[in-house]
Amino acid sequence: MNSRWLDWARRIEAIAQLGRTYTKDPYDRERYDQLSTIAAEIVSQEARVLEREVLAAFALDTGPATPKIDVRGAAFKDDRILLVRERSDGLWTLPGGWAEVQESASEAADREVREESGFTVRSRKLVAVLDRDRHEHPPILWHTYKLIFLCDIVAGEAHASIETDAVDFFSMSQLPPLSTSRITKRQIERIFEHARDPSRPTDFD
């Protein structure tokens, strides 16, 4: 679970970002910038990263502060789930990443699976809409919702990508080391349950 300091920093930066979006007063803007600096100081001290790097990350997000959307696509072959190995940490996960502007959530999931695994898929069920903070993920700077789709493979073959260096299918009893920043064992267990019983309602929160 996330530490209180991260919750405080996120809330302070959300106030600052919202204020900068709507204020027309230069003095108020200066005060909101000071709030961002305070939030960055908190993250810098607790996470041991440079304050300027935190401020640079804050600056990339403009407009009203809202959660970011991480999409994941779950596809199966012979009761084995498709996973990819991330180059960044050498661990395995469902194909996925940030949703992009001008695409639906399911389109984003289908695209991520294709780009990271080589398989063309079609999303057929929304398995879960999860608040990342409420699950067993290590903390990150952004408040994030995770959308997981059950997908059918329609074409393609396994190949690595810029972000992944291996693609394979795994049974629940033989999962490889997981990239828990992206997916947890419990979430994969739930995906298997949905795959075996598609009538299950979507998980949320």
Buried (B, 14 or more C-beta within 10 A) or exposed (E): EBEEBBBBBBEBBBBBBBBBEEBEEEEEBEEBBEBBBEBBBBBBEBBEBEBEEBBEBBEEBEEEBEEBBBBBBBBBEEEBBBBBBBEEEEBBBBBBBEBEEEEEBBBBBBBBBBBBBBBBBBBEBBBBBBEBBEBEBEBBBBBBBBBBBBBEBEEEEEEBBEBBEBBBBBEBEEBEEBBBBBBBEEBBEBBBEBBEEEEEEEBEE
